[in-house]
Each structure stands twice: as C-alpha cells, then as structure tokens.
Amino acid sequence: MKRTAPSRKPMSPEMFARTMARKGLTAAPKKTLLSLRIDSDVIEWFREQGAGYQSRINALLRAYMEAHQ
C-alpha cells in the first residue's frame, strides 16, 4: 500500500467525485458493453445522483487509470 505524505490527507470518495465533476466529462472514443458486479450500496449511491451516473462512473475509472499509468 502506498503511503501519503503526512501533510496530505487521503481523498474521500466524495472529494474525488467533486473534483471529477469540476473537470467535466469528456467523451471516450469508443465504449464497450460490459457486465460488471458492483456493490449494491455503491451503485445505489451513483443512481441517486441522477441521470448520467454511468458516465460519471466511467469518468472516475478513467481518472484512476490515468493517475496510475
């Protein structure tokens, strides 16, 4: 597990989502249909956020991928 610097607090899921929402969503060049098992409480939270929840999930996954390349 990677340690964070003492001066930096870990980013909560809410903070991460807000950061991504501020950046805006960009369309991916190609999408693939996928069956994916996600914890019920996680998908429920995203659905409660309203229309576009799948795009927001995709944006969060893309940001994670880009941050770890």
N, CA, C and O atoms as a Tripos MOL2 file, in Angstrom:
@<TRIPOS>MOLECULE
protein
  276   275    69     0     0
PROTEIN
NO_CHARGES

@<TRIPOS>ATOM
      1 N           0.8340   -1.1720    0.0000 N.3       1 MET1
      2 CA          0.0000    0.0000    0.0000 C.3       1 MET1
      3 C           0.8820    1.2410    0.0000 C.2       1 MET1
      4 O           1.8690    1.3100    0.7330 O.2       1 MET1
      5 N           0.5300    2.1990   -0.8090 N.am      2 LYS2
      6 CA          1.3160    3.4250   -0.9270 C.3       2 LYS2
      7 C           0.9660    4.3740    0.2130 C.2       2 LYS2
      8 O          -0.2090    4.5690    0.5250 O.2       2 LYS2
      9 N           1.9660    4.9540    0.8230 N.am      3 ARG3
     10 CA          1.7500    5.9020    1.9090 C.3       3 ARG3
     11 C           1.6680    7.3100    1.3460 C.2       3 ARG3
     12 O           2.3410    7.6430    0.3710 O.2       3 ARG3
     13 N           0.8400    8.1290    1.9690 N.am      4 THR4
     14 CA          0.7470    9.5260    1.5650 C.3       4 THR4
     15 C           1.6330   10.3570    2.4710 C.2       4 THR4
     16 O           1.9310    9.9610    3.5980 O.2       4 THR4
     17 N           2.0450   11.4930    1.9830 N.am      5 ALA5
     18 CA          2.8540   12.4050    2.7750 C.3       5 ALA5
     19 C           2.0320   12.8620    3.9790 C.2       5 ALA5
     20 O           0.8160   13.0140    3.8650 O.2       5 ALA5
     21 N           2.6700   13.0830    5.1310 N.am      6 PRO6
     22 CA          1.9320   13.4790    6.3330 C.3       6 PRO6
     23 C           1.1050   14.7420    6.1490 C.2       6 PRO6
     24 O           0.0760   14.8970    6.8070 O.2       6 PRO6
     25 N           1.5260   15.6510    5.2690 N.am      7 SER7
     26 CA          0.8000   16.9020    5.0700 C.3       7 SER7
     27 C          -0.4310   16.7230    4.1750 C.2       7 SER7
     28 O          -1.2710   17.6190    4.1010 O.2       7 SER7
     29 N          -0.5460   15.5900    3.5030 N.am      8 ARG8
     30 CA         -1.6820   15.3640    2.6130 C.3       8 ARG8
     31 C          -2.6650   14.3960    3.2560 C.2       8 ARG8
     32 O          -2.2880   13.3220    3.7230 O.2       8 ARG8
     33 N          -3.9280   14.7970    3.2690 N.am      9 LYS9
     34 CA         -4.9690   13.9170    3.7890 C.3       9 LYS9
     35 C          -5.4600   13.0390    2.6390 C.2       9 LYS9
     36 O          -5.5010   13.4940    1.4950 O.2       9 LYS9
     37 N          -5.8340   11.7880    2.9230 N.am     10 PRO10
     38 CA         -6.3940   10.9520    1.8650 C.3      10 PRO10
     39 C          -7.6740   11.5810    1.3220 C.2      10 PRO10
     40 O          -8.4380   12.1930    2.0680 O.2      10 PRO10
     41 N          -7.9000   11.4280    0.0310 N.am     11 MET11
     42 CA         -9.0770   11.9970   -0.6080 C.3      11 MET11
     43 C         -10.2630   11.0600   -0.4100 C.2      11 MET11
     44 O         -10.1850    9.8710   -0.7220 O.2      11 MET11
     45 N         -11.3470   11.5960    0.1020 N.am     12 SER12
     46 CA        -12.5500   10.7920    0.2910 C.3      12 SER12
     47 C         -13.2110   10.5660   -1.0660 C.2      12 SER12
     48 O         -12.9420   11.3140   -2.0060 O.2      12 SER12
     49 N         -14.0750    9.5490   -1.1920 N.am     13 PRO13
     50 CA        -14.7860    9.3300   -2.4550 C.3      13 PRO13
     51 C         -15.5940   10.5580   -2.8760 C.2      13 PRO13
     52 O         -15.6900   10.8600   -4.0650 O.2      13 PRO13
     53 N         -16.1780   11.2690   -1.8990 N.am     14 GLU14
     54 CA        -16.9600   12.4650   -2.2240 C.3      14 GLU14
     55 C         -16.0740   13.5620   -2.8130 C.2      14 GLU14
     56 O         -16.4450   14.2110   -3.7900 O.2      14 GLU14
     57 N         -14.8960   13.7640   -2.2080 N.am     15 MET15
     58 CA        -13.9680   14.7720   -2.7110 C.3      15 MET15
     59 C         -13.5050   14.4130   -4.1190 C.2      15 MET15
     60 O         -13.3940   15.2860   -4.9800 O.2      15 MET15
     61 N         -13.2330   13.1240   -4.3560 N.am     16 PHE16
     62 CA        -12.7850   12.6780   -5.6670 C.3      16 PHE16
     63 C         -13.8740   12.9170   -6.7070 C.2      16 PHE16
     64 O         -13.5990   13.3980   -7.8060 O.2      16 PHE16
     65 N         -15.1130   12.5770   -6.3550 N.am     17 ALA17
     66 CA        -16.2310   12.7690   -7.2890 C.3      17 ALA17
     67 C         -16.4220   14.2380   -7.6080 C.2      17 ALA17
     68 O         -16.6530   14.5940   -8.7630 O.2      17 ALA17
     69 N         -16.3270   15.1190   -6.5780 N.am     18 ARG18
     70 CA        -16.4780   16.5530   -6.8230 C.3      18 ARG18
     71 C         -15.3690   17.0770   -7.7320 C.2      18 ARG18
     72 O         -15.6120   17.9080   -8.6070 O.2      18 ARG18
     73 N         -14.1630   16.5890   -7.5200 N.am     19 THR19
     74 CA        -13.0350   17.0110   -8.3550 C.3      19 THR19
     75 C         -13.2930   16.6440   -9.8040 C.2      19 THR19
     76 O         -13.0620   17.4530  -10.7030 O.2      19 THR19
     77 N         -13.7670   15.4390  -10.0320 N.am     20 MET20
     78 CA        -14.0360   14.9920  -11.4040 C.3      20 MET20
     79 C         -15.1840   15.7790  -12.0190 C.2      20 MET20
     80 O         -15.1340   16.1130  -13.2030 O.2      20 MET20
     81 N         -16.2100   16.0800  -11.2430 N.am     21 ALA21
     82 CA        -17.3540   16.8350  -11.7610 C.3      21 ALA21
     83 C         -16.9140   18.2320  -12.1870 C.2      21 ALA21
     84 O         -17.4250   18.7680  -13.1710 O.2      21 ALA21
     85 N         -15.9790   18.8220  -11.4620 N.am     22 ARG22
     86 CA        -15.4850   20.1550  -11.8120 C.3      22 ARG22
     87 C         -14.6860   20.1330  -13.1130 C.2      22 ARG22
     88 O         -14.7240   21.0880  -13.8880 O.2      22 ARG22
     89 N         -13.9660   19.0420  -13.3460 N.am     23 LYS23
     90 CA        -13.1560   18.9420  -14.5570 C.3      23 LYS23
     91 C         -14.0340   18.8010  -15.7870 C.2      23 LYS23
     92 O         -13.6460   19.2040  -16.8830 O.2      23 LYS23
     93 N         -15.2160   18.2270  -15.6060 N.am     24 GLY24
     94 CA        -16.1090   17.9930  -16.7260 C.3      24 GLY24
     95 C         -15.8690   16.6170  -17.3200 C.2      24 GLY24
     96 O         -14.8140   16.0080  -17.1400 O.2      24 GLY24
     97 N         -16.8560   16.1590  -18.0150 N.am     25 LEU25
     98 CA        -16.7800   14.8350  -18.6190 C.3      25 LEU25
     99 C         -16.4160   14.9660  -20.0950 C.2      25 LEU25
    100 O         -16.9500   15.8250  -20.7960 O.2      25 LEU25
    101 N         -15.5300   14.1350  -20.5520 N.am     26 THR26
    102 CA        -15.1810   14.1140  -21.9660 C.3      26 THR26
    103 C         -15.5670   12.7570  -22.5280 C.2      26 THR26
    104 O         -15.4440   11.7390  -21.8480 O.2      26 THR26
    105 N         -16.0250   12.7440  -23.7500 N.am     27 ALA27
    106 CA        -16.4650   11.5020  -24.3790 C.3      27 ALA27
    107 C         -15.2620   10.6280  -24.7310 C.2      27 ALA27
    108 O         -14.2490   11.1110  -25.2360 O.2      27 ALA27
    109 N         -15.3970    9.3450  -24.4550 N.am     28 ALA28
    110 CA        -14.3590    8.3930  -24.8330 C.3      28 ALA28
    111 C         -14.5350    8.0610  -26.3160 C.2      28 ALA28
    112 O         -15.6590    8.0770  -26.8180 O.2      28 ALA28
    113 N         -13.4580    7.7630  -27.0150 N.am     29 PRO29
    114 CA        -13.5650    7.4790  -28.4400 C.3      29 PRO29
    115 C         -14.4320    6.2480  -28.7530 C.2      29 PRO29
    116 O         -15.1170    6.2200  -29.7760 O.2      29 PRO29
    117 N         -14.4060    5.2370  -27.8800 N.am     30 LYS30
    118 CA        -15.1670    4.0180  -28.1330 C.3      30 LYS30
    119 C         -15.5510    3.4140  -26.7940 C.2      30 LYS30
    120 O         -14.7480    3.3940  -25.8610 O.2      30 LYS30
    121 N         -16.7730    2.9260  -26.7010 N.am     31 LYS31
    122 CA        -17.2330    2.2900  -25.4680 C.3      31 LYS31
    123 C         -17.5080    0.8220  -25.7370 C.2      31 LYS31
    124 O         -17.8770    0.4340  -26.8460 O.2      31 LYS31
    125 N         -17.3210    0.0180  -24.7060 N.am     32 THR32
    126 CA        -17.5380   -1.4210  -24.7930 C.3      32 THR32
    127 C         -18.6110   -1.8140  -23.7890 C.2      32 THR32
    128 O         -18.5510   -1.4100  -22.6280 O.2      32 THR32
    129 N         -19.5760   -2.5860  -24.2190 N.am     33 LEU33
    130 CA        -20.6030   -3.0930  -23.3250 C.3      33 LEU33
    131 C         -19.9750   -4.1280  -22.4080 C.2      33 LEU33
    132 O         -19.2640   -5.0220  -22.8670 O.2      33 LEU33
    133 N         -20.2370   -4.0060  -21.1000 N.am     34 LEU34
    134 CA        -19.5740   -4.8380  -20.1130 C.3      34 LEU34
    135 C         -20.5420   -5.1810  -18.9970 C.2      34 LEU34
    136 O         -21.3260   -4.3390  -18.5590 O.2      34 LEU34
    137 N         -20.4830   -6.4040  -18.5490 N.am     35 SER35
    138 CA        -21.2230   -6.8070  -17.3570 C.3      35 SER35
    139 C         -20.2420   -6.7610  -16.1990 C.2      35 SER35
    140 O         -19.1960   -7.4080  -16.2360 O.2      35 SER35
    141 N         -20.5850   -5.9880  -15.1630 N.am     36 LEU36
    142 CA        -19.6660   -5.7460  -14.0590 C.3      36 LEU36
    143 C         -20.4300   -5.8210  -12.7530 C.2      36 LEU36
    144 O         -21.5060   -5.2370  -12.6250 O.2      36 LEU36
    145 N         -19.8820   -6.5360  -11.7830 N.am     37 ARG37
    146 CA        -20.5180   -6.6290  -10.4690 C.3      37 ARG37
    147 C         -19.9760   -5.5170   -9.5810 C.2      37 ARG37
    148 O         -18.7740   -5.4250   -9.3320 O.2      37 ARG37
    149 N         -20.8920   -4.6780   -9.1110 N.am     38 ILE38
    150 CA        -20.5510   -3.5510   -8.2470 C.3      38 ILE38
    151 C         -21.3750   -3.6850   -6.9790 C.2      38 ILE38
    152 O         -22.5450   -4.0620   -7.0380 O.2      38 ILE38
    153 N         -20.7750   -3.3800   -5.8280 N.am     39 ASP39
    154 CA        -21.5020   -3.4500   -4.5630 C.3      39 ASP39
    155 C         -22.8010   -2.6470   -4.6590 C.2      39 ASP39
    156 O         -22.8300   -1.5540   -5.2250 O.2      39 ASP39
    157 N         -23.8650   -3.2050   -4.1010 N.am     40 SER40
    158 CA        -25.1940   -2.5950   -4.1880 C.3      40 SER40
    159 C         -25.2290   -1.1730   -3.6590 C.2      40 SER40
    160 O         -25.8510   -0.3010   -4.2650 O.2      40 SER40
    161 N         -24.5650   -0.9290   -2.5300 N.am     41 ASP41
    162 CA        -24.6020    0.4110   -1.9560 C.3      41 ASP41
    163 C         -23.8620    1.4230   -2.8310 C.2      41 ASP41
    164 O         -24.2260    2.5980   -2.8650 O.2      41 ASP41
    165 N         -22.8370    0.9730   -3.5320 N.am     42 VAL42
    166 CA        -22.0770    1.8680   -4.4110 C.3      42 VAL42
    167 C         -22.9270    2.2660   -5.6070 C.2      42 VAL42
    168 O         -23.0350    3.4510   -5.9200 O.2      42 VAL42
    169 N         -23.5320    1.2920   -6.2780 N.am     43 ILE43
    170 CA        -24.3360    1.6120   -7.4640 C.3      43 ILE43
    171 C         -25.5770    2.4090   -7.0730 C.2      43 ILE43
    172 O         -26.0110    3.2840   -7.8220 O.2      43 ILE43
    173 N         -26.1500    2.1140   -5.9080 N.am     44 GLU44
    174 CA        -27.3120    2.8650   -5.4340 C.3      44 GLU44
    175 C         -26.9500    4.3340   -5.2460 C.2      44 GLU44
    176 O         -27.7160    5.2210   -5.6240 O.2      44 GLU44
    177 N         -25.7620    4.5920   -4.6530 N.am     45 TRP45
    178 CA        -25.3230    5.9720   -4.4480 C.3      45 TRP45
    179 C         -25.1860    6.7030   -5.7810 C.2      45 TRP45
    180 O         -25.6380    7.8410   -5.9160 O.2      45 TRP45
    181 N         -24.5650    6.0530   -6.7630 N.am     46 PHE46
    182 CA        -24.4130    6.6820   -8.0690 C.3      46 PHE46
    183 C         -25.7670    6.9430   -8.7200 C.2      46 PHE46
    184 O         -25.9800    8.0130   -9.2890 O.2      46 PHE46
    185 N         -26.6690    5.9940   -8.6450 N.am     47 ARG47
    186 CA        -28.0030    6.1800   -9.2380 C.3      47 ARG47
    187 C         -28.7550    7.3230   -8.5810 C.2      47 ARG47
    188 O         -29.4830    8.0540   -9.2510 O.2      47 ARG47
    189 N         -28.5860    7.4840   -7.2770 N.am     48 GLU48
    190 CA        -29.2370    8.5850   -6.5690 C.3      48 GLU48
    191 C         -28.7450    9.9490   -7.0500 C.2      48 GLU48
    192 O         -29.4360   10.9500   -6.8580 O.2      48 GLU48
    193 N         -27.5830   10.0090   -7.6620 N.am     49 GLN49
    194 CA        -27.0200   11.2690   -8.1530 C.3      49 GLN49
    195 C         -27.7180   11.7440   -9.4160 C.2      49 GLN49
    196 O         -27.5180   12.8780   -9.8520 O.2      49 GLN49
    197 N         -28.5440   10.8720  -10.0090 N.am     50 GLY50
    198 CA        -29.3440   11.2790  -11.1670 C.3      50 GLY50
    199 C         -28.7980   10.7750  -12.4830 C.2      50 GLY50
    200 O         -27.8730    9.9650  -12.5460 O.2      50 GLY50
    201 N         -29.4180   11.2940  -13.5360 N.am     51 ALA51
    202 CA        -29.0680   10.8890  -14.9010 C.3      51 ALA51
    203 C         -27.5850   11.1020  -15.1600 C.2      51 ALA51
    204 O         -26.9830   12.0550  -14.6640 O.2      51 ALA51
    205 N         -27.0110   10.2060  -15.9360 N.am     52 GLY52
    206 CA        -25.5960   10.3050  -16.2740 C.3      52 GLY52
    207 C         -24.6900    9.5770  -15.3010 C.2      52 GLY52
    208 O         -23.4700    9.7310  -15.3540 O.2      52 GLY52
    209 N         -25.2770    8.7810  -14.4070 N.am     53 TYR53
    210 CA        -24.4430    8.1110  -13.3990 C.3      53 TYR53
    211 C         -23.4400    7.1520  -14.0330 C.2      53 TYR53
    212 O         -22.3330    6.9970  -13.5160 O.2      53 TYR53
    213 N         -23.8000    6.5110  -15.1310 N.am     54 GLN54
    214 CA        -22.8530    5.5940  -15.7800 C.3      54 GLN54
    215 C         -21.6770    6.3620  -16.3680 C.2      54 GLN54
    216 O         -20.5400    5.8920  -16.3230 O.2      54 GLN54
    217 N         -21.9450    7.5270  -16.9110 N.am     55 SER55
    218 CA        -20.8610    8.3600  -17.4410 C.3      55 SER55
    219 C         -19.9440    8.8410  -16.3200 C.2      55 SER55
    220 O         -18.7290    8.9240  -16.4980 O.2      55 SER55
    221 N         -20.5300    9.1590  -15.1600 N.am     56 ARG56
    222 CA        -19.7050    9.5780  -14.0300 C.3      56 ARG56
    223 C         -18.8400    8.4320  -13.5280 C.2      56 ARG56
    224 O         -17.6740    8.6380  -13.1930 O.2      56 ARG56
    225 N         -19.3970    7.2250  -13.4730 N.am     57 ILE57
    226 CA        -18.5960    6.0650  -13.0720 C.3      57 ILE57
    227 C         -17.4430    5.8860  -14.0550 C.2      57 ILE57
    228 O         -16.3070    5.6480  -13.6440 O.2      57 ILE57
    229 N         -17.7300    6.0000  -15.3480 N.am     58 ASN58
    230 CA        -16.6910    5.8640  -16.3670 C.3      58 ASN58
    231 C         -15.6150    6.9340  -16.1890 C.2      58 ASN58
    232 O         -14.4250    6.6390  -16.3060 O.2      58 ASN58
    233 N         -16.0220    8.1750  -15.9060 N.am     59 ALA59
    234 CA        -15.0620    9.2650  -15.7220 C.3      59 ALA59
    235 C         -14.1670    9.0090  -14.5140 C.2      59 ALA59
    236 O         -12.9680    9.2840  -14.5610 O.2      59 ALA59
    237 N         -14.7390    8.4870  -13.4420 N.am     60 LEU60
    238 CA        -13.9360    8.1730  -12.2570 C.3      60 LEU60
    239 C         -12.9480    7.0520  -12.5410 C.2      60 LEU60
    240 O         -11.7970    7.1130  -12.1080 O.2      60 LEU60
    241 N         -13.3870    6.0350  -13.2630 N.am     61 LEU61
    242 CA        -12.4800    4.9390  -13.6230 C.3      61 LEU61
    243 C         -11.3620    5.4350  -14.5380 C.2      61 LEU61
    244 O         -10.2090    5.0300  -14.3880 O.2      61 LEU61
    245 N         -11.7030    6.3120  -15.4880 N.am     62 ARG62
    246 CA        -10.6970    6.8700  -16.3880 C.3      62 ARG62
    247 C          -9.6690    7.7020  -15.6050 C.2      62 ARG62
    248 O          -8.4680    7.5940  -15.8530 O.2      62 ARG62
    249 N         -10.1340    8.5280  -14.6650 N.am     63 ALA63
    250 CA         -9.2270    9.3590  -13.8670 C.3      63 ALA63
    251 C          -8.2920    8.4730  -13.0450 C.2      63 ALA63
    252 O          -7.1010    8.7620  -12.9290 O.2      63 ALA63
    253 N          -8.8250    7.4060  -12.4820 N.am     64 TYR64
    254 CA         -7.9980    6.4780  -11.7080 C.3      64 TYR64
    255 C          -6.9460    5.8430  -12.6130 C.2      64 TYR64
    256 O          -5.7700    5.7620  -12.2580 O.2      64 TYR64
    257 N          -7.3880    5.3940  -13.7890 N.am     65 MET65
    258 CA         -6.4600    4.7660  -14.7380 C.3      65 MET65
    259 C          -5.3360    5.7300  -15.1200 C.2      65 MET65
    260 O          -4.1590    5.3690  -15.0900 O.2      65 MET65
    261 N          -5.7140    6.9660  -15.4800 N.am     66 GLU66
    262 CA         -4.7190    7.9510  -15.9160 C.3      66 GLU66
    263 C          -3.7630    8.3240  -14.7820 C.2      66 GLU66
    264 O          -2.5850    8.5870  -15.0240 O.2      66 GLU66
    265 N          -4.2650    8.3490  -13.5530 N.am     67 ALA67
    266 CA         -3.4090    8.6740  -12.4120 C.3      67 ALA67
    267 C          -2.4200    7.5750  -12.0860 C.2      67 ALA67
    268 O          -1.4100    7.8200  -11.4260 O.2      67 ALA67
    269 N          -2.7020    6.3680  -12.5430 N.am     68 HIS68
    270 CA         -1.8490    5.2280  -12.2060 C.3      68 HIS68
    271 C          -1.0800    4.6710  -13.4020 C.2      68 HIS68
    272 O          -0.5710    3.5510  -13.3450 O.2      68 HIS68
    273 N          -0.9950    5.4230  -14.4510 N.am     69 GLN69
    274 CA         -0.2290    4.9640  -15.6210 C.3      69 GLN69
    275 C           1.2250    5.3650  -15.4760 C.2      69 GLN69
    276 O           2.0360    5.0730  -16.3540 O.2      69 GLN69
@<TRIPOS>BOND
     1     1     2 1
     2     2     3 1
     3     3     4 2
     4     3     5 am
     5     5     6 1
     6     6     7 1
     7     7     8 2
     8     7     9 am
     9     9    10 1
    10    10    11 1
    11    11    12 2
    12    11    13 am
    13    13    14 1
    14    14    15 1
    15    15    16 2
    16    15    17 am
    17    17    18 1
    18    18    19 1
    19    19    20 2
    20    19    21 am
    21    21    22 1
    22    22    23 1
    23    23    24 2
    24    23    25 am
    25    25    26 1
    26    26    27 1
    27    27    28 2
    28    27    29 am
    29    29    30 1
    30    30    31 1
    31    31    32 2
    32    31    33 am
    33    33    34 1
    34    34    35 1
    35    35    36 2
    36    35    37 am
    37    37    38 1
    38    38    39 1
    39    39    40 2
    40    39    41 am
    41    41    42 1
    42    42    43 1
    43    43    44 2
    44    43    45 am
    45    45    46 1
    46    46    47 1
    47    47    48 2
    48    47    49 am
    49    49    50 1
    50    50    51 1
    51    51    52 2
    52    51    53 am
    53    53    54 1
    54    54    55 1
    55    55    56 2
    56    55    57 am
    57    57    58 1
    58    58    59 1
    59    59    60 2
    60    59    61 am
    61    61    62 1
    62    62    63 1
    63    63    64 2
    64    63    65 am
    65    65    66 1
    66    66    67 1
    67    67    68 2
    68    67    69 am
    69    69    70 1
    70    70    71 1
    71    71    72 2
    72    71    73 am
    73    73    74 1
    74    74    75 1
    75    75    76 2
    76    75    77 am
    77    77    78 1
    78    78    79 1
    79    79    80 2
    80    79    81 am
    81    81    82 1
    82    82    83 1
    83    83    84 2
    84    83    85 am
    85    85    86 1
    86    86    87 1
    87    87    88 2
    88    87    89 am
    89    89    90 1
    90    90    91 1
    91    91    92 2
    92    91    93 am
    93    93    94 1
    94    94    95 1
    95    95    96 2
    96    95    97 am
    97    97    98 1
    98    98    99 1
    99    99   100 2
   100    99   101 am
   101   101   102 1
   102   102   103 1
   103   103   104 2
   104   103   105 am
   105   105   106 1
   106   106   107 1
   107   107   108 2
   108   107   109 am
   109   109   110 1
   110   110   111 1
   111   111   112 2
   112   111   113 am
   113   113   114 1
   114   114   115 1
   115   115   116 2
   116   115   117 am
   117   117   118 1
   118   118   119 1
   119   119   120 2
   120   119   121 am
   121   121   122 1
   122   122   123 1
   123   123   124 2
   124   123   125 am
   125   125   126 1
   126   126   127 1
   127   127   128 2
   128   127   129 am
   129   129   130 1
   130   130   131 1
   131   131   132 2
   132   131   133 am
   133   133   134 1
   134   134   135 1
   135   135   136 2
   136   135   137 am
   137   137   138 1
   138   138   139 1
   139   139   140 2
   140   139   141 am
   141   141   142 1
   142   142   143 1
   143   143   144 2
   144   143   145 am
   145   145   146 1
   146   146   147 1
   147   147   148 2
   148   147   149 am
   149   149   150 1
   150   150   151 1
   151   151   152 2
   152   151   153 am
   153   153   154 1
   154   154   155 1
   155   155   156 2
   156   155   157 am
   157   157   158 1
   158   158   159 1
   159   159   160 2
   160   159   161 am
   161   161   162 1
   162   162   163 1
   163   163   164 2
   164   163   165 am
   165   165   166 1
   166   166   167 1
   167   167   168 2
   168   167   169 am
   169   169   170 1
   170   170   171 1
   171   171   172 2
   172   171   173 am
   173   173   174 1
   174   174   175 1
   175   175   176 2
   176   175   177 am
   177   177   178 1
   178   178   179 1
   179   179   180 2
   180   179   181 am
   181   181   182 1
   182   182   183 1
   183   183   184 2
   184   183   185 am
   185   185   186 1
   186   186   187 1
   187   187   188 2
   188   187   189 am
   189   189   190 1
   190   190   191 1
   191   191   192 2
   192   191   193 am
   193   193   194 1
   194   194   195 1
   195   195   196 2
   196   195   197 am
   197   197   198 1
   198   198   199 1
   199   199   200 2
   200   199   201 am
   201   201   202 1
   202   202   203 1
   203   203   204 2
   204   203   205 am
   205   205   206 1
   206   206   207 1
   207   207   208 2
   208   207   209 am
   209   209   210 1
   210   210   211 1
   211   211   212 2
   212   211   213 am
   213   213   214 1
   214   214   215 1
   215   215   216 2
   216   215   217 am
   217   217   218 1
   218   218   219 1
   219   219   220 2
   220   219   221 am
   221   221   222 1
   222   222   223 1
   223   223   224 2
   224   223   225 am
   225   225   226 1
   226   226   227 1
   227   227   228 2
   228   227   229 am
   229   229   230 1
   230   230   231 1
   231   231   232 2
   232   231   233 am
   233   233   234 1
   234   234   235 1
   235   235   236 2
   236   235   237 am
   237   237   238 1
   238   238   239 1
   239   239   240 2
   240   239   241 am
   241   241   242 1
   242   242   243 1
   243   243   244 2
   244   243   245 am
   245   245   246 1
   246   246   247 1
   247   247   248 2
   248   247   249 am
   249   249   250 1
   250   250   251 1
   251   251   252 2
   252   251   253 am
   253   253   254 1
   254   254   255 1
   255   255   256 2
   256   255   257 am
   257   257   258 1
   258   258   259 1
   259   259   260 2
   260   259   261 am
   261   261   262 1
   262   262   263 1
   263   263   264 2
   264   263   265 am
   265   265   266 1
   266   266   267 1
   267   267   268 2
   268   267   269 am
   269   269   270 1
   270   270   271 1
   271   271   272 2
   272   271   273 am
   273   273   274 1
   274   274   275 1
   275   275   276 2
@<TRIPOS>SUBSTRUCTURE
     1 MET1         2 RESIDUE 1 A MET
     2 LYS2         6 RESIDUE 1 A LYS
     3 ARG3        10 RESIDUE 1 A ARG
     4 THR4        14 RESIDUE 1 A THR
     5 ALA5        18 RESIDUE 1 A ALA
     6 PRO6        22 RESIDUE 1 A PRO
     7 SER7        26 RESIDUE 1 A SER
     8 ARG8        30 RESIDUE 1 A ARG
     9 LYS9        34 RESIDUE 1 A LYS
    10 PRO10       38 RESIDUE 1 A PRO
    11 MET11       42 RESIDUE 1 A MET
    12 SER12       46 RESIDUE 1 A SER
    13 PRO13       50 RESIDUE 1 A PRO
    14 GLU14       54 RESIDUE 1 A GLU
    15 MET15       58 RESIDUE 1 A MET
    16 PHE16       62 RESIDUE 1 A PHE
    17 ALA17       66 RESIDUE 1 A ALA
    18 ARG18       70 RESIDUE 1 A ARG
    19 THR19       74 RESIDUE 1 A THR
    20 MET20       78 RESIDUE 1 A MET
    21 ALA21       82 RESIDUE 1 A ALA
    22 ARG22       86 RESIDUE 1 A ARG
    23 LYS23       90 RESIDUE 1 A LYS
    24 GLY24       94 RESIDUE 1 A GLY
    25 LEU25       98 RESIDUE 1 A LEU
    26 THR26      102 RESIDUE 1 A THR
    27 ALA27      106 RESIDUE 1 A ALA
    28 ALA28      110 RESIDUE 1 A ALA
    29 PRO29      114 RESIDUE 1 A PRO
    30 LYS30      118 RESIDUE 1 A LYS
    31 LYS31      122 RESIDUE 1 A LYS
    32 THR32      126 RESIDUE 1 A THR
    33 LEU33      130 RESIDUE 1 A LEU
    34 LEU34      134 RESIDUE 1 A LEU
    35 SER35      138 RESIDUE 1 A SER
    36 LEU36      142 RESIDUE 1 A LEU
    37 ARG37      146 RESIDUE 1 A ARG
    38 ILE38      150 RESIDUE 1 A ILE
    39 ASP39      154 RESIDUE 1 A ASP
    40 SER40      158 RESIDUE 1 A SER
    41 ASP41      162 RESIDUE 1 A ASP
    42 VAL42      166 RESIDUE 1 A VAL
    43 ILE43      170 RESIDUE 1 A ILE
    44 GLU44      174 RESIDUE 1 A GLU
    45 TRP45      178 RESIDUE 1 A TRP
    46 PHE46      182 RESIDUE 1 A PHE
    47 ARG47      186 RESIDUE 1 A ARG
    48 GLU48      190 RESIDUE 1 A GLU
    49 GLN49      194 RESIDUE 1 A GLN
    50 GLY50      198 RESIDUE 1 A GLY
    51 ALA51      202 RESIDUE 1 A ALA
    52 GLY52      206 RESIDUE 1 A GLY
    53 TYR53      210 RESIDUE 1 A TYR
    54 GLN54      214 RESIDUE 1 A GLN
    55 SER55      218 RESIDUE 1 A SER
    56 ARG56      222 RESIDUE 1 A ARG
    57 ILE57      226 RESIDUE 1 A ILE
    58 ASN58      230 RESIDUE 1 A ASN
    59 ALA59      234 RESIDUE 1 A ALA
    60 LEU60      238 RESIDUE 1 A LEU
    61 LEU61      242 RESIDUE 1 A LEU
    62 ARG62      246 RESIDUE 1 A ARG
    63 ALA63      250 RESIDUE 1 A ALA
    64 TYR64      254 RESIDUE 1 A TYR
    65 MET65      258 RESIDUE 1 A MET
    66 GLU66      262 RESIDUE 1 A GLU
    67 ALA67      266 RESIDUE 1 A ALA
    68 HIS68      270 RESIDUE 1 A HIS
    69 GLN69      274 RESIDUE 1 A GLN
